[in-house]
Amino acid sequence: MCGHGIGTHLHEDPDIPNFIQKKRGIKLAAGMTLAVEPMINIGTYKVCWLDDDWTVVTYDGSLSAHYENTILITEEGCEILSIL
């Protein structure tokens, strides 16, 4: 599960993991627009996809929420575009 770059196509590079990866991956730069997509589960972090190849559920059936914020990287820091 990860977020992704935002551009002219669905789910562009770079992948934005929902877990810590110290000093790995690309360096963020001004002008990048990213989708950060955390999934928060009450129970296990383990998930599986349903037969529609789109719906994700937790293995233990616990409640879960998945949402997305769109963030623009600027020279001064970042701007959350999806809550404006």
C-alpha positions in Angstrom: 0.0 0.0 0.0 1.4 3.3 -1.0 0.7 6.8 -2.2 2.0 8.1 -5.6 2.9 11.0 -7.8 0.2 13.2 -9.3 0.4 14.3 -12.9 -1.4 13.5 -16.1 -1.9 9.7 -15.4 -3.4 7.7 -12.6 -0.8 6.5 -10.0 2.4 8.0 -11.4 5.9 7.6 -10.0 7.2 8.0 -7.4 5.6 5.5 -5.0 5.1 6.9 -1.5 5.2 4.0 1.0 2.9 4.2 4.1 5.8 3.0 6.3 9.2 4.3 7.3 12.1 3.8 5.0 15.0 5.8 6.4 17.2 7.3 3.7 15.7 5.3 0.9 13.8 6.4 -2.2 13.9 9.6 -4.1 14.6 13.0 -2.6 11.5 15.3 -2.6 11.9 18.5 -4.7 10.0 21.7 -5.2 7.3 21.3 -7.8 6.4 17.6 -7.1 2.8 16.9 -6.4 2.1 13.7 -4.4 -0.8 11.7 -3.1 -0.3 10.4 0.5 -2.7 7.6 1.2 -2.6 6.2 4.7 -4.7 3.2 5.7 -5.6 3.1 9.4 -6.8 -0.2 10.9 -8.2 -0.8 14.3 -6.8 -4.4 14.2 -4.2 -6.1 12.1 -2.1 -4.3 9.5 -2.5 -7.4 7.3 -4.8 -6.9 4.3 -6.2 -8.7 1.3 -7.8 -7.7 -2.0 -11.3 -8.9 -2.9 -12.1 -10.5 -6.2 -12.8 -7.1 -7.8 -9.0 -6.5 -7.6 -9.7 -3.0 -6.1 -11.3 -3.4 -2.7 -9.0 -4.0 0.2 -10.1 -5.4 3.6 -8.3 -6.4 6.8 -7.6 -10.1 7.4 -9.2 -9.9 10.8 -12.3 -8.0 9.5 -11.6 -5.0 11.8 -12.7 -1.5 10.9 -10.4 0.4 8.6 -10.2 3.8 6.9 -8.2 4.8 3.8 -8.0 8.3 2.6 -5.8 10.5 0.4 -4.3 14.0 0.7 -2.7 15.7 -2.3 0.5 17.6 -1.3 2.5 20.1 -3.3 6.2 20.3 -2.5 7.3 24.0 -2.5 10.6 25.8 -1.9 9.3 26.8 1.5 8.0 23.3 2.5 4.7 21.8 1.5 1.1 22.8 0.8 -1.9 20.4 1.3 -4.0 21.0 -1.7 -6.9 18.6 -0.9 -8.1 20.6 2.2 -8.2 24.1 0.6 
